C-alpha cells in the first residue's frame, strides 16, 4: 500500500452511494510519487515517496527543512526521521569560522 513518507497519507476506505442509496465499499489511494527533494541544511538531495499534495505543501511552507522540522514524528517514516535528526544536528552546530590568510 502506498504511503507518503512525510505526511503519512495512505489509502482511505470510502462508500460509493448510488441513487437508490446502495453503499459499495471502495478504496481511494493518494497520488504517491518518488521525488528527489533538496535540503538546504544538508546541502544535498534526499529521495522520498511523497503525495503530490505534500509536494505543494512543501513549496508553501518554504522547503523541506522547515516542513520536516515542524512535522510530528508519528507521521514520519523511519527514513524521514533519520533525515529530520540529521537536519536538527546540522542546524544546532555552530558554523565553522573561516581563518584569514595573510
C-alpha positions in Angstrom: 0.0 0.0 0.0 1.4 3.4 -0.9 2.0 5.8 1.9 3.5 9.3 1.9 6.8 9.3 3.9 6.4 12.9 5.2 2.7 13.4 5.8 1.6 9.8 6.5 -1.2 9.9 4.0 -2.4 6.5 2.9 -5.3 4.6 1.4 -8.8 5.5 2.7 -11.9 3.3 2.6 -15.0 5.1 1.4 -18.5 4.3 0.3 -19.8 4.8 -3.2 -23.5 5.7 -2.8 -25.9 5.1 -5.7 -29.1 6.9 -6.4 -31.0 4.1 -4.7 -28.8 4.6 -1.6 -26.9 1.3 -2.1 -23.5 1.6 -0.4 -20.5 -0.1 -2.1 -17.1 -0.2 -0.4 -14.3 1.4 -2.4 -10.6 2.4 -1.7 -9.1 5.7 -2.6 -5.3 5.8 -2.9 -3.2 9.0 -2.6 -1.2 10.1 -5.6 2.3 8.9 -4.5 5.4 9.8 -6.5 9.1 9.2 -5.9 10.8 12.6 -5.8 14.2 14.0 -5.0 13.8 16.9 -2.6 16.6 19.4 -1.9 17.6 20.1 1.8 19.4 23.4 2.3 20.7 22.4 5.7 22.3 19.1 4.4 23.2 20.7 1.1 22.1 17.6 -0.8 19.1 15.9 -2.4 17.0 13.3 -0.5 14.8 10.7 -2.1 11.3 10.3 -0.7 8.0 8.8 -1.8 5.6 11.8 -1.5 2.0 12.6 -2.1 1.6 15.3 -4.7 -0.4 17.3 -2.1 2.6 17.1 0.2 4.8 18.5 -2.6 2.6 21.5 -2.8 2.7 21.9 0.9 6.5 21.8 0.9 6.6 24.6 -1.6 4.1 26.6 0.5 6.0 26.1 3.8 9.3 27.2 2.4 11.1 23.9 1.6 11.9 20.5 3.1 13.8 21.7 6.1 11.1 24.0 7.6 8.3 21.4 6.8 10.0 18.4 8.2 11.1 20.2 11.4 7.5 21.2 12.2 6.1 17.8 11.3 5.1 15.3 14.1 7.4 12.3 14.5 4.4 9.9 14.5 3.6 10.8 10.9 7.1 10.5 9.5 8.6 7.2 8.2 11.9 5.8 9.6 13.9 7.3 6.7 12.2 10.7 7.2 13.0 10.6 10.9 16.7 10.0 10.2 16.7 12.9 7.8 15.0 15.1 10.4 17.6 14.2 13.0 20.4 15.0 10.6 18.9 18.4 9.8 18.4 19.1 13.6 22.0 18.2 14.4 23.4 20.2 11.4 21.4 23.3 12.4 22.3 23.0 16.1 26.1 23.0 15.4 27.7 26.5 15.2 29.1 27.3 11.8 32.9 26.8 11.3 34.9 30.0 11.5 36.9 30.8 8.4 40.6 31.6 9.0 42.0 34.7 7.4 45.3 34.2 5.5 48.0 36.9 5.4 
